[in-house]
Amino acid sequence: MTTSTNAPAKARKRGSEPTALEARAEAQRIAFGPMLFQACWIMQRRGLMAALSKSGTTGMTREELSQVSGLSPYAVMVLTDMALTANVLWINEGRLGLTKVGVMLATDEMTRVNMDFTGDVCYEGMHFLDEALTTGKPSGLKVLGDWPTVYQGLAHLPQRVRRAGSTSTTITATTPSHPRWRSFSRMVHGPSWTLAATRASGRSPVCATIRRCAWS
């Protein structure tokens, strides 16, 4: 098997590879990634993350979370069980709290903006990524509207999409009435996001490439 010369040097060092058990665990995170994302995003939007953040090291029971969110105890169990498997939550004697990962999901602005952008703008369209890569056309854009590119449809986008953000500074300049479009643009063009993304991937961010392929 050949290795791309464009891959980060760090990723090609065999000494830095995980054990088979660690690699399998990471593979499962990828396999269940969409479901994990949805569980954490719902926990954000339904107030569970905020409530757990306020509870600090005391934590909360599932019954308390049910009362806070308005979700049934079973629904809370489904969400928290998924979050526990991803090290988003800790559990001790029936009480749940946020790990450091959970704290970032609950309080970090960059993470919140990226979660909303992924969920509101990209998630449905990414089902058509294979088609978009094959045809070279924005196949995923059809989930938002019937336009050749997203720019033609800006004024007609659903409110949830307009709130979620944009990777285009052009959109930011032409839609001043949509502050959350500006918030995502500031994040992805800001030095802290670029540094974090580059460190995490070993290369420059590829967000713009995926955006062009999927829906613009």
C-alpha positions as CSV (number, residue, x, y, z in Angstrom):
1,M,0.0,0.0,0.0
2,T,1.4,3.4,-1.0
3,T,1.3,6.5,1.2
4,S,0.4,9.9,-0.2
5,T,3.3,12.3,-0.3
6,N,0.8,15.0,0.7
7,A,0.1,13.3,4.1
8,P,1.5,15.0,7.1
9,A,5.0,13.8,8.1
10,K,3.8,13.1,11.6
11,A,1.1,10.8,10.4
12,R,3.6,8.7,8.5
13,K,5.8,7.9,11.4
14,R,5.2,4.3,12.4
15,G,6.5,4.9,15.9
16,S,3.6,7.4,16.6
17,E,0.9,4.9,15.5
18,P,-1.7,3.8,18.1
19,T,-1.9,0.2,19.3
20,A,-4.4,-2.1,17.5
21,L,-6.8,-1.7,20.4
22,E,-6.6,2.1,20.3
23,A,-6.9,2.1,16.5
24,R,-10.0,0.0,16.7
25,A,-11.5,2.3,19.3
26,E,-10.9,5.3,17.1
27,A,-12.4,3.5,14.1
28,Q,-15.6,3.0,16.1
29,R,-15.7,6.7,16.9
30,I,-15.7,7.3,13.1
31,A,-18.3,4.6,12.5
32,F,-20.7,6.1,15.1
33,G,-19.6,9.7,14.6
34,P,-22.8,11.0,13.0
35,M,-24.9,9.6,15.9
36,L,-22.5,10.9,18.5
37,F,-22.7,14.4,16.9
38,Q,-26.5,14.4,16.9
39,A,-26.6,13.3,20.5
40,C,-24.2,16.0,21.6
41,W,-25.9,18.6,19.5
42,I,-29.3,17.8,20.9
43,M,-27.8,18.0,24.4
44,Q,-26.5,21.5,23.6
45,R,-29.8,22.7,22.1
46,R,-32.1,21.2,24.8
47,G,-30.1,22.8,27.6
48,L,-28.5,19.6,29.0
49,M,-25.0,20.8,28.5
50,A,-25.7,24.2,30.1
51,A,-27.3,22.5,33.1
52,L,-24.4,20.1,33.6
53,S,-22.0,23.0,33.2
54,K,-23.7,24.9,36.0
55,S,-23.8,21.8,38.2
56,G,-20.0,21.6,38.2
57,T,-18.4,18.7,40.2
58,T,-21.8,17.9,41.9
59,G,-23.3,16.7,38.7
60,M,-26.9,15.8,38.0
61,T,-29.1,12.7,37.9
62,R,-30.9,11.7,34.8
63,E,-34.2,12.5,36.5
64,E,-33.0,16.1,37.1
65,L,-31.8,16.4,33.5
66,S,-35.2,15.2,32.4
67,Q,-36.9,18.0,34.3
68,V,-34.5,20.6,33.0
69,S,-34.8,19.6,29.3
70,G,-38.4,18.5,29.1
71,L,-37.3,15.2,27.6
72,S,-38.4,11.9,28.9
73,P,-36.1,9.9,31.2
74,Y,-35.6,7.4,28.4
75,A,-34.6,10.1,26.0
76,V,-32.1,11.5,28.5
77,M,-30.7,8.0,29.0
78,V,-30.2,7.6,25.3
79,L,-28.4,10.9,25.0
80,T,-26.2,10.5,28.1
81,D,-25.3,6.9,27.3
82,M,-23.9,8.0,24.0
83,A,-22.1,10.9,25.5
84,L,-20.6,8.6,28.2
85,T,-19.1,6.4,25.5
86,A,-17.3,9.4,23.9
87,N,-15.8,10.7,27.2
88,V,-18.1,13.8,27.1
89,L,-19.6,12.9,30.5
90,W,-18.5,11.2,33.7
91,I,-20.7,9.2,36.0
92,N,-20.4,8.6,39.7
93,E,-23.1,7.0,41.9
94,G,-25.8,7.9,39.4
95,R,-24.8,11.5,39.0
96,L,-23.5,12.8,35.6
97,G,-21.1,15.6,34.9
98,L,-19.0,17.1,32.2
99,T,-15.5,16.0,31.4
100,K,-13.1,18.5,29.9
101,V,-14.4,17.5,26.4
102,G,-17.9,18.2,27.7
103,V,-16.9,21.5,29.1
104,M,-15.7,22.6,25.6
105,L,-18.9,21.4,24.1
106,A,-20.9,23.4,26.7
107,T,-19.0,26.6,26.9
108,D,-16.5,27.1,24.0
109,E,-17.8,29.6,21.4
110,M,-15.8,28.2,18.6
111,T,-17.1,24.7,19.2
112,R,-20.7,26.0,19.5
113,V,-20.4,27.8,16.2
114,N,-18.9,24.8,14.4
115,M,-21.6,22.5,15.8
116,D,-24.4,24.7,14.6
117,F,-22.8,25.2,11.2
118,T,-22.3,21.4,10.8
119,G,-25.8,20.6,12.0
120,D,-27.8,23.4,10.3
121,V,-25.9,23.9,7.1
122,C,-23.8,20.9,6.2
123,Y,-25.3,17.8,7.8
124,E,-28.0,16.9,5.3
125,G,-26.0,18.1,2.3
126,M,-23.0,15.9,3.1
127,H,-25.1,12.8,2.2
128,F,-24.5,13.9,-1.3
129,L,-20.7,14.4,-1.0
130,D,-19.9,11.3,-3.1
131,E,-22.1,12.5,-5.9
132,A,-20.6,16.0,-5.6
133,L,-17.0,14.7,-5.8
134,T,-18.0,12.5,-8.8
135,T,-19.8,15.2,-10.8
136,G,-18.0,18.3,-9.7
137,K,-21.3,19.9,-8.9
138,P,-22.8,21.2,-5.6
139,S,-25.1,18.2,-5.2
140,G,-25.8,18.8,-1.6
141,L,-27.2,22.2,-2.2
142,K,-30.5,20.8,-3.2
143,V,-31.4,20.2,0.5
144,L,-31.4,24.0,0.9
145,G,-32.9,25.1,-2.4
146,D,-32.8,25.0,-6.2
147,W,-29.9,27.3,-7.1
148,P,-26.6,26.9,-9.0
149,T,-24.6,28.0,-6.0
150,V,-25.5,29.0,-2.4
151,Y,-24.7,32.6,-3.2
152,Q,-27.8,32.9,-5.4
153,G,-30.0,31.6,-2.6
154,L,-28.8,33.7,0.3
155,A,-31.9,35.8,0.6
156,H,-34.1,32.6,0.5
157,L,-32.2,30.4,2.9
158,P,-34.2,29.0,5.9
159,Q,-33.7,31.1,9.1
160,R,-31.8,28.2,10.9
161,V,-29.3,28.1,8.0
162,R,-28.8,31.9,7.9
163,R,-28.2,31.8,11.7
164,A,-25.6,29.0,11.5
165,G,-22.7,30.7,9.8
166,S,-20.7,30.9,6.6
167,T,-17.2,30.1,5.4
168,S,-17.3,33.0,3.0
169,T,-16.1,36.5,3.8
170,T,-18.1,37.6,0.7
171,I,-21.3,36.4,2.3
172,T,-20.3,38.2,5.5
173,A,-19.8,41.5,3.6
174,T,-23.1,41.3,1.8
175,T,-25.4,40.0,4.6
176,P,-24.9,42.3,7.6
177,S,-28.3,41.5,9.0
178,H,-27.3,37.9,9.7
179,P,-24.9,38.0,12.7
180,R,-24.4,34.2,13.0
181,W,-23.2,34.0,9.5
182,R,-20.6,36.5,10.6
183,S,-19.7,34.5,13.7
184,F,-18.7,31.4,11.7
185,S,-16.8,33.5,9.2
186,R,-14.8,35.2,12.0
187,M,-14.1,31.8,13.5
188,V,-12.8,30.0,10.4
189,H,-10.7,33.0,9.3
190,G,-9.4,33.9,12.8
191,P,-5.9,32.9,13.9
192,S,-7.0,30.7,16.8
193,W,-9.2,28.5,14.7
194,T,-6.5,28.2,12.0
195,L,-3.9,27.3,14.5
196,A,-6.1,24.7,16.3
197,A,-7.2,23.1,13.0
198,T,-3.7,23.0,11.6
199,R,-2.3,21.4,14.8
200,A,-5.1,18.9,14.9
201,S,-4.8,17.8,11.3
202,G,-1.1,18.4,10.6
203,R,-2.1,20.5,7.6
204,S,-4.1,23.6,6.6
205,P,-7.8,23.4,7.2
206,V,-9.8,21.8,4.4
207,C,-13.2,23.3,5.4
208,A,-13.4,25.4,2.3
209,T,-12.8,22.5,0.0
210,I,-15.6,20.4,1.5
211,R,-17.9,23.4,1.4
212,R,-17.3,23.9,-2.3
213,C,-17.8,20.3,-3.1
214,A,-20.9,19.8,-1.1
215,W,-23.0,22.9,-1.6
216,S,-21.5,26.0,-3.2
